[in-house]
Amino acid sequence: MTLYITDLDGTLLRSDTSISEYSVSTLNSLIESGVMFTYATARSFASASPLVGGLRLNCPAITFNGVFIIDPRTGKHLVENTYSAECRRMARELFITENIAPLVYSYINGEEKVSYLESRLDEVKSYINSRRGDKRLRPVSDYKALFEGDIFYFTVIDPRDISPLDKVFTAENGFSRNVQKDTYDDNMIWYEIYDKSASKANAVRQLADLVKADELICFGDNNNDISMIQAANVGVAVANSVDALKSAADIIIESNDNDGVARYIEKHGR
């Protein structure tokens, strides 16, 4: 069986973060006919769910760049690729020493939270403003509170200097990291940090094993999709992809705004 996995922002989602009626109806029809289809995103389940709510997914989904594989109907974690205690310690030490104020994703008393230093709001304002009303948001007053809970992900938005980050967040130290421009704002850089065991490549392989798929066809547009594209039997880039992703892909299809993903699966997935 073939498993189709798509990135969301810039790939399945159009430039306004919506999915066209054509894509929703086409993909739902394919899913109902037995095609295995799902998504792999850097977003959280809470952030992704409203955007793909019209899709009747029949497979688990991948969130946080491969940290979690979830049941999209319930949000239950089926697989977790998370930090060791030593990785959390190293990250805390670096952020405090270098006076860096990241977004910190963690579970506190069983609830997912995104913590940030209230005094450094300007550094994460774009993220906070785009998620108004999100119950996960947790402003805190100091570093001690910032690093509370079971931490599984860090994001630094527009770091002043990435060299201190790159020295610590290495595979040798147990980390994976992704650095790329924001899909919707070329002037913004995201530096995302997660466990070495977490990547879209690793997660799509884990997911293929879960659903017993023997072929992977993956779609993407940005740097964090490259590992997934390379891990797939067929790696597909939408026309609006960054050059590095296009170079890694086997096929280039129509853009996200022209329903490239749905059109490709409609042609090949029956």
N, C-alpha and C positions, 0 to 999 in steps of 0.2 A: 504493500500500500504506500502511496505517496502522501507525505505530509507537507502542506503549504504553510509557511510561516512568514508573516510580513512585519516589518517595522511599522510604527504608526506615524509619528510626525515626519512630514516630508515625503512619505511613501504611500501609505494608505490614506492618510488624512490630507485633505486639500490645504491650500495655503491659508485658509481661514479656520483650520482645525476641524472642519466638518467632513462627513462622508456623504457623497452624492446618493440620491435615491437610486440611481442606476447601480452603483456599487453595492448598496445594501441589498436590493432585491436580487441582483445577480448572485452575490455570494451566499445569501440565504437559500436560494434555489439550489445552488451547488452543494451546500452543506446538507440540505434535505435529501439530496440524491446520493449522499454517502461520501462526498469529498471531505477529507480532513483538512481543516483550516483553522488557524489561530494567529496570535500576534506575539511579538517579542519587542518590548519597549524599555526605554530608560525610565519611563514614568512609573509611579506607584499604581497599585490596583485602584485606589481611591480616585486618582487623577485620570486614569485610562477609562474606567468604567462608564462615566457619562458620555464619553466620546464615541464609544462602540456599542452603546446600549441597544441599538437597533439590530445588531448582529446576533443570530442564534448559534453561538459557537458550540461546537461539539467536541472540543479538545481543550486541555489545559493551556494556560497562557504563561508567558514569561514576563516578569517585571523587574525593574531596577537593574537593567543590563545583565540579567542572568542570576541575580541574587536569589530570587524566588521563582518557583514554578507553582502556579495556583490553579484552583478550580474556579473558572470565571463565573460560575453560578453562585458561589458562596464566598469566594475570597479565601478559602482555606488553603494553607500552604501544603503542597505535596512534596516539594523539595526545597531545602534551604542551603545556600552556599554562603556562609557568614564568617565574620572575623573570629580569629582566636583571641584570647585575652591579651596575648603579647602584642598582637597587631593593634588592638584598641589602645594599649598603653603607649606604644610608639607614636601613634597618631596624636593622642592627647599631648604628649610631651612636645612634639614638633609644633603644633598649633599654638600652644602657650608660649614656648620659647620664641617663636617667630611673630607673635602677636597677630595671628591670623584668625579670623572669625568665620568658620565654615557654617553651612547648614548641616545639622547633625540629625540623621534619621535613626530612630530607635523605638524600641517597645518599652513603655513605662506602665507598669501595672496592667499588662496585657493589651494596651492600646498603642497603636502606631502614632508617633509624634515626630514633628519636624521642629527642632529647637534652634533658636538663633539668639545672639546677644542683642538685647533691645537697644543698648547704647550704640550699636554698630548697624542700625537698621538701614542706613543709606547704602551699605554694601550688598544688601540682599533685597532691596526695595522692589526691584522688578519682579522677583520671584513672589514675594508676599502680595504685591498688588495683583498679580495674575491668579492668585488663589484666595481671594477674599471670601470669607465664610467657611474656609476649610478648617474643620475641627481639629486637624492634626497640628496646626500651627501653635507653637509654644514659645513665646518670648521669655527670656530669662535674664537675670541681672548679672551673672558672673560665670566664669569658666567651670566652676564646680557643678553648677546646675546644668550647664550646657552639655556636659558629658555624662549625665545620669542616664540610667536605663540600659537596655540591651542594644547596643549600637551596631548597626549593620551597613551603614553607608554614610559617606561624607561628600559634600559638594562645596567647592570654593568658586565663587562667581567673580570673574575678572581679577584673578590674582595679580598683584603688582609685580611679582617675580616668581616664576615657576621653578627656578633652580633649587631652592630649599626643599620644595615639594618633591621634585624629581629625585633628589638624593635619598629620600626616605621611602617614597612610595614605589618600590621596585618589586619585581617578581621574587628576587632573592630574599627580600624581607617579608614576603607573604602577601603582597598586594597586587591588584590589577588597577589600572587607572586609564581614564579616557579624557582627552583634551580636544575640544572642538568648538567651533562657532555655534552659537544658538541658531536653531533652524529658522527662527522668525526674526532674528536681529543679528546681522553680520558684525555689529560692533560689540557684541557680548561674547565672552569666552567662558565655557564651563569646564572646570577641572573636577572630574568625578572619580571617587576612590572607593573601591570595594575589594572584597577578598580575592586572593589569587585563584581560588576555585570557581569564582563567578566570572563568567563572560557569556556573551550571547552564543559563542561557539560551543562552549561546554554545555550550556543550558539546552540548546537545540538537540544536541546528541542525547542528553538525559531524557528530554521529552520524546524523542524518537523511540527510545527504549521503552518508555512508559506506555506509549500507544501502539508499540510493535510495528512502527513504520519502517520500511526498508529503502525508502528514497526520500530525500529532503530537497525541497525547492524553496529557497529563501529570497526575500525581497528587501532592499534597503536603499538608503540615500546618503548616509553620513559615516563619519569615521568609526563610530561605535558599532556599525553594522558590518565592518570589513571581516572580522573574525567569523561571523555567522555566514557571510557570503562564501568565504573560503572553505568552511566546513560542509557546505551543502553539496549535494550531487550536481545541482544547477544553481548557480548564484546569479541573481537578477538585479540589475540596477535600473531604477526609474530614470527618465531622461534628465531630471533636475538634480541628479546626484552630484556630489563632489567628485573631482577628477580621480582621487585615490580609490574611491569605491567603484567607479566605472572601470578602472584598470584591473581591479580584482574580480570583476564580474564576468560571467560567461556570456550574458545576454544583456542588452539595453532595450528597455521597452518605453512605452509612452509615459508621460510625466504623471505625477500625483494629481494634478488638476485635470488630467484627461483620463482618469480612471484606469491607469496602466495596469495595476495589480489585478483588478477584477476582469479586465479584458483578456489578460494573459491566461488567467485560470479558466475563464469561460471557454477559451479556445483549446486549452490543453488538458483540462481537468475532468472532463466527463468520461 
